[in-house]
């Protein structure tokens, strides 16, 4: 505590507060409604009438309510941007009438008998949030016409950031993202923030991140994305593990010679609710690249077929569709939808960048190498939700860049009502760009090289992943509660702990890779960085204090989830059959029926059958060679019977 107080920085804390002000205000209210008030209301369902509810949960909700009110509807004299001020004027009175001037109306709920009054408050908050969303939609239409955009100047969001000049302060702010964890930091050489650019760009994704420009002391300009409402520590740790994987690939001669690595970017979690990401320059969203390559006729055809397919196959529950469509019909429908556009859209888009045929061959090779590294690394980390908006294409090097790791360690398979059953994205547009070379030729060989190098360093990678066990993020705690295994966890915790301990042991690394590398200097530095580094930019006393919503006992019970996920990663590094492992994860999904008939249908889709030509069905459950494991991965990723059962928004047709 004394160390925290010694390094406390009022300027740094104000900087983080102003970054949080860039988050769209209705989304801040929505996060409070979903994460705090709704969770508090659920606490009333357990105790019998008249019994006291969890006072700790109430206190957490009261504190969150006060913070939300202070941020969105501050007292007179607080410096607010024009846009945020209009929002506060519109909804401040209703919010304080519902919750109290300082959240005191939330603090009165003490007994289960108050549940009716709390539910009435919850309903009122939902109606207020609906009004906020309607106001936001109207504002965007009035701003730009026909959909428009949110305010594009910094002063409308945060006058403090717009007016910031480093010369006016005795303290200095370092530019985020300068600590790598692979070398001794030299902060005396780090760039400082001099001021901020005037322009702000709001992206249309779920969290509406804001792009800002930092004018640095070294006379450079650096672009960042400010993202609120998420615990970016998960993304930060995933990036760190990817960096360790890159270091492993650089040590391997075959991978180093081919420049196979995963493109990464800085991720700096400021608090559990706001963080900064380095903006990846010279890139475009893959979805925009493919859509931009369509002709008008192709675009209209694709939209019509896509809408028809989604309505036809997902008008009912996904489990009902699984039972309804046999393999032949599912494949036929998927192929029909895929035929709406040619498989050469990506090739068409890249060809526009090329001055000569030689340039196309070079860019195609770079794309294939980056795809091989990205696919294997993402598979080992269980990174899902790989829809086209979560992939970027570098328009200079043609390397593919993965972003947004909200679903990692197979959570997209374990939790989603329409679970992901593919290990990575390898759809027809990606494969079509590689033609006339087949994916088995240009991709499989390089995937084998990447996986072989990473399996040889299994012990090092599992040691780095241990930070997810020691300090689970809010998302992981939420995932554990959603699966509803907290009580069962007490029985399985010891077994999972033994598995994780074995995974991180030098002996385990030796059994997997043939030799033990231990923890290299780079790995140790990265692990240390996960405990400090850029994340130390937050207010020291309350940087991640939201985690106190779970007491020590609850945290120990929820620890089964990260332990189980690391154990699954160990099995991947030991050569587990990807299809069999996917089936095991689907069995843990609470939303999957548990009857034997549905399990058989699911197994025929995921594992396949030898009679249908699925090679993965004839492979062992564990102990596969690197070559067999890659064969299984590629086959599963390209199986039309699997792709035809993915969520339509994933756009498996492209």
N, C-alpha and C positions, 0 to 999 in steps of 0.2 A: 504494500500500500504506500509506503514511504517513497519507493522508487517511482510509482505512478504519479504521486503528487509532485515529485521533483521534476518530472519531465512534462508536466501538464502545460499546455500552451493555449491561452485564450484565443489567439489568432487562428490556430489550427481548428479549435472547436467551432469558432464562428464560420470558418471556411466550410466545414462539414455541414453545419446547419443550413448554409446557403445552398450547398449542393442538394440537400434534401428538399429545398424549396423549389427546385426545378422539376420535381416529380409532380405530375398532374394532380391537382388537389382532390378531384373526385376519386382518383385511384388511392390516394392516401386514406380517404374516408372508407373506401371499399376494403382496404387491407385491415383497418381497425375493425370494421364490421365483421369480416370473415374470420380474422385471426384472434381477436380479443373478445368482443361482445358475444359472438356466437359460441365461442369456447366456454365463456363464463356461464352462458345459459345452459349449456350441456351439463355443467357441474350440478345443476339442480335436479337432474333426472335420477341421480343415484340415491341421495339420502331420502329417508322416509319423511313424510310430512311432519314438520315441527322440528326436525333435526337441523343442526347448524351445517351449512355448506362449507366447502373448502375455503377458509378465510384467506389462504395464500392465493388461490385463484382469483378471489374477489379483489385483493390488493393489487395484483398484477393488472387486472382489468381497469381498476381505478387509475392507476399510474399511466397506463396506455391511453386512457380517455383524456386525462389532463394534458398529456403530451400532444395528442391529436388536436385538441381544442386550441392549445397554445400555438401550434404550428399553422393551423388553417384560419383560425379566427382570433388573432392576437388582440391585446388591449390597445387602446388608443395610443398613438405615438410610435408604434412599431413600424419599421421601414418595410414596406411591401411593394412588389411590382404592381403596375396598373392592372394587369390581367388577374393576378391572384387577389388583389384588392376588390375587384368587381365580384369575384366569386365569394369572398368573405362577406361583402355587403349583401349579397343575394341570399345567402344561406346561414349566416352567423346567428341571426336571431332565432331561427327555427332550431338550430343545433343546440344552442344554450338553453332554450326552453325545454327541449327534450331531455338533455343530459345534466342541466345545471350549469351555472356560470363557470364552475371549475370542476365539473364532473361529480358534484356531491350527490346527485340523484342516483348514481350508480353505487355509491358507497352505502346506501341504506339497505341494500339487499343482504340479509344475513342468514335467513332461514329458508328451508325448502318451501314454506308456506308462501313465500314471496315470488314463487315461480310465475304465477299469472301476471303479476305486475311487470316482471322482467320480460316476459314474452310480449307484453304490450309495448314495452320500450323497444324490443328487438324489431317488432313489426313497424313501429314508427321510424326507426332508423333505416329500414329497408325502403320504405316509401320516400324518405328524404334522399336516399342514394339514387333512387330512380329519377327523382326530379333533377339531381345533379347531372346525371348522364344525359337527360333530355336537354338541359341547359348547355352542356358541352357540345352536343350534336348541333344545336341551333347556332352556337357561337362559331363553330367551324364553318357552317354553311354561310353565315353572314360574313365571315372573314375572307373566304376565298371563292365562294360561289360554287355550288354543285359538289360539296364535299370539303373543299378548302383545306386550311391548315391552321394549326395553333399559332400564337404569336411568334414571330421570327426574330425578335430583338431581345437581347439579354436583359435590358432594363425593365421589360414588361414582366419578367419572371423574378429577377433579383437585382434591384438597384445597387446593392452592396457589391456584388460581383462586377457589375457594369462599371462602377466607379473605382474599383480596386486599383491602387497604384502601390507597388512595393516600397517606393521611396517614402511613403507616409507612415511606415511601420518600422519599429525597431527590430522585430522578429522577421524571419524569412520563411517562406513556404517552398519546400522542394517540389519540383515537378514530379508527379506520381510515376511509378513504374520503372525506377532506376536501380532497384535492388533485385539481383538475379538469384542470389543464393549459391552461385557457383564460384564466387571469388570473394575475397575480402572487400567489403564496401569501402569506398573512398568518397564520403559525402562532401568533402571539400572541393571535389571536382564536379559535383552534380549541378545541373541547371536549376535555377530558381524561377519561381513564377514572378513575372514582372507586371503583367496585367492580363486582361481577357479580351478576346475579340467581341465585336458587337453582335454577330449573327448567332442564332440558335436554330437548329433544325430538329424537328420532332419526327421520329420514325413511327410508322403506323402499326408496329407490332403490339403485342398484348400489353406490355409495360410502358409503351410510348417513351423509350429512352431519348435523351436529348444530346445532340452533338454540339460541343462547344470547342472553341479554339483557345489555347493557352499561349500567350506571348511570353517567351522565355528569356532569361538573362543572357543566354548565349546567342541572342538575336534570331533564334529559330522559332517556328510556329508548329505546335503539336496539337493534333485533334484528339479529343477523347469523347467517349459516350458516358453520360451520367445515367445510371439505371437505378431506379428506386423500387421498393416493394419486394426485393428478393435478397436472400442471404447469399452473397457472391463468394463466400468462403468456399463453397463447393466448387464453383468454377475456378477459383484461385488454386485449389489443391489439385484439380484435374490438370490444369496447365502445368503445375509443378511436376506431376507424375509424367506428363508428356515430355517435359524438358529432360527428365531423367531418362526416359526412353530414347530421346534424341541423342543424349550423350552415349547411351549404349550402342545405338546404330552408328554413331561416328567412330566408335572403337572397332566396329566390325569392318574388315577390309572390303567385303563385297558390297555392303550397304554404303560405306563411305565413298567408294569408287563411283557409285551410281547416284550419289547425292540424295539418298532416300532419308527423309526426315519429315516431321509433321510441323507445319507452319503454326506458330503460336503468337500470342499478343499479351500485353500486360493486363492483369486483372488485379485491382486494388480494392478490397472490401473495406469500407470506412466504418460502417456499423452493420448490424444484421439486417438493416432495411435500406441501405444505400451504398453504392460503390461506383468505381470508375473503371472503364475498360479502354484500352488503347484502340483507337480507330484504325482499322486495317486499310491502308491507302491503296489506291489503284485496283479496287475490287468492286464487283457487282454481285448482287444476290443471284444465286443460280436460277431461281424462279424467273427473275426479270430477264436474265440472259436467254433462257429458252422461250419465254413468251415473246420477247423482242425479235426472235428469229422466225416467228410464225408469220405467214401471210395472213391477210384479213380473212380469207376463206378458211384457212387452217384454224385460225383462232376461233371463229364462229363454230366450226365443226367440233373442235375440242370442248368448248364450253357446253355445247348441247349434249354431247355424248357423256361428258363428265357428270353433268347434272342428272341425266337420265340414269346413269349407273349408280350414283349415290342414292337416288330416290328408290330405285328398284331393289337394291341389295341391303340398304341400311334404313329402310322404313320401319323395320322392327328391330328387336334386340339382336345383337351380333351372334349370340349363341343360337338363336332360332335360325339365322341365316346359315350358320355352320351345319346345322342338321338338314337344312332344306336342299343345299346345293351339293351334289356329288362332284367328284373330281372333274369328270369330263365337262360338265356344264359350267363349273366355275372357271375352268381354263378357257373354254370357248367364249364366255362372256368377257373375261379379262382381255383376251386377244382382240375381240371386237372393239372394245373401248380403246385399246392401245393403237389400233389401226387408224384412229381419227387423224393422227398426224404422222409424218414420216419419222424414222429413227435417226434422222440426220440433222436435227435442229442445232445441237451443240456444235457439230462439225461446221454447219453453215455460219454460226455466230463467230467461231474462231477463224474461219477462212477470211472473214472480213478484216481481220487484223494482220493477215499475212501478205507480204509483198511477193513472195515466191513459193513454189511448192516445197522447197527445202525447209522454209520456215514452218509450214504446217506439220511436216514430219518431226521437226525439233519440238514444237509445242505439244504435239501428241505424245511424244516420249516423256516429256516432263509431266504431263497430266497423268500418264499411266504410273510413273514412279511415285508421284505424290498420292495417287489413289491407293496404291499398294501399301504404303506406309500408314496412311490415314485409316484405312479399313481395318488393318490388323491391330493397330493401337487402340482404336475405338472399340473393337470387339473385346479386347482384353479388359477394358475398363467398363464394358457394358453400356456404352453411350448410345442412347436411343433418341427417338423423336427426330430422326434425320430427314425431315421434310425439306423441300427445296428452299425454304426461307432460312434454314439453319445451315446452309452451305454457301460459301462465297467463292467466286472465281477470280483469281488474280489476272487482270487483263493484260499484264506485261509478261508474266512468266507462265501463265496457264496452269498454275498450281491451284489445287482445291484447298480451301481453308474451312475447317469446321468451327462453328460458333454455338453458343448457348448450350451449356451442359447441365440443364435442369434435370434431365433424366439420365442418370448414370448408374453404373453397377446394376443394370437390368431392371431398373424401376419401371420402365415403359412396358416390360413384360409382366412384372409382378403386380402392378397396380391399375393399369388402364383398363377400362371396360372393353375396349377393342385393343387387345394387347398386340405388341409388335412381336413378330415371329422371325424376322430376318436379322442376321448379325450385323449388317451394314447395308448401305445403299449401293446397289450395283444394277441399276435399271437400264432400260433399252437405250436411252439417250447417251448414257456413259459408255455402254458397250458399242453403240453405233459409231461413236467418235473414234474408237480404236480400229475399226475396220479399215483395210481388209484383214488385219491381224485379229485373231480370236482372243477372247479374254483368257482362255486357258494358256495361250502362248505368252502374251505380253504382260498379263497381270499375275497369273498363278506363280510363275517362277520367282518374281520379285516378292510376292507375299511369303513364299517359302523362306526366302533369305531374311526377311524382316522377322518373321515368327521364330526362326531358328536362333537369331541373335538375341531376341527377347527371352526365349525360354532358357537360354544359357545364363541369363542374369536374373532368374526368377527370384532368388533370395533378396537381391538388392531392391527389386521392384516391390515385393511384398512388404519389406521393411518400411519403404516410403508410404505405402498405403495404410500402414498402421495408424497414421494420424487420424484417419476417419473413425477408428475405434476409440482412440483416446479422447477425441474431442468431436463428437458428432454434431453436425450442423442442425439448424432448425428444420430444414427440409427432411433430413434423415430421421429426426425424432418424429416428425409428422408422418413420414412413410411407415414407421414402425407402428404408430398408433392406428393408422388407417388399416393395416393388415390385421389388427386385432389379436396379436399373439403375445401381448404383454404378460398375461398370466401363464401361458404355456412356456414363456421364455425362461421362467425360473427353473424348469426341468431341463431345457436344452442349452442353457447358458454355459454350463461347465463343458459340455461336449464341443460347442462352438469355440469356446476359448482354447481348448486343447488343439483344435484344428488350426486356429489362427496362429497359435504359438508354434506349432509344427511348421506352418507355412513360412514363418519369419526366421526359422532357425537355420544356421549354416548347413546343417545336415540335410535339411529339405532342399536347399539350393543345390547342394551337391548331387542329390538324387535326381533333380530335374535337369540340370544343365551339364552335369558331368564334372563340374568343379565349382568351388565356392569362391565368389568374389568378395563376400563380406559387404561392408558399406564403404563405398569409395568416398573420397574427399568431396566430390561433387554432390553425391547423395546426401552426405551429412550436412553440407551447406544448405541444400534445399530443405531438408527436414527442419533445420534451424530457422530457415526463412519462414516456414509455415507458422512458426511461433512468434515471429516478429516481422522484420522487413517492412514492406510498405504498409502492411495491415496496422502497424503501430501508429499510423497517421490519425487514428480516431481518438476521441476523448478517452483518456486512460481509465477513468473510473467507471464509465458506462458504455464502453465500446460495444460489448456484446452482452450487456446485462439482461437483455430480454430472455436469455436462456434460463434465468432463474425461475421462469414459469414452471419448470420441472424441478422437483426436489431431488436430493441425492438418491433416494430409494428408487424413484421413477426412472432416473437416468440409468441406474444400474440394470433395471428391468428392461429398458429399451435398448441396452447395449447389444442385445442379441442380433439386431438387424445389421449393424456394421460388421459384426463378427461373421455372420452368415455370408455377407456379400464378399468379404475378403477371402473366405474359404472357397467361394465359387470362383474367384479370380485365380486362386491357387490351382484349382482343378483345370482351368483353362490352360494354365502354364504347364500342367502335367500331361496335357494331351487328351482331355475329355472330349467326347463326341459332342459337337455343338448342338446337334438336333436333340440328343438325349438330355443334355443339360437344359435346353429350352423347355422341354416337356416337364422337367422337374420344377422349373420356375413357374410355368403355367399352372401346375398343380397347387402352388402356393397362392395364386391369385384368388382372392375371396369371391370374385364375381364370376368365376368359372363353375359350372355345374360339376358335381362330384360323382355323378352316376357313371357306371361302367360303359354305357353306350356312347355317351358324349366323349369320354376319355379315348375310346377307340377311334372315333371320328377325328379327334384332335391329333392323335398319334399318326393316323394315316396321312394327315396334312403335313405335320411338322417333320416326322421321321421319314414319311414316305413308305413305299413298298418296293421290294425288289422286282415285282412283276410290272411295275410302272417305270422301271429303269432308274430308280433312285439309288444311286451307289451308297449314299449315307445310311440307308436302311440295313445294309449288310456289314457295316463296320462295327467294331466293338464299342462298348459304352465308354471305356476309359483306356488310357495308355496308347493312343494313336500316335503314329509317327507324324512329323511335321507335314510331310507331303499329304498324308491321308486327312489330316485335320484341315488343311487348306482346301483340299478337294471338297470336303463336306461343307465348308463355309461358302465357297463359291456356288456350289449347287443349290444350297438353301437360299442364298441371296437372289438367285435368278429363277427360282421355281415359280412358274405362273400360278400354280395351285395355292401357293403361299401368298404371293403378291396380290392375287385376286381377292384376298380376304383381309387386306389391310384397310385402315381407315381412309376414306376417299380424300381427305385433306392431305394425306401423305403423298398423293399424286404418283402412285406407283406406275402409272401409265407412261410417265415421261422419263 
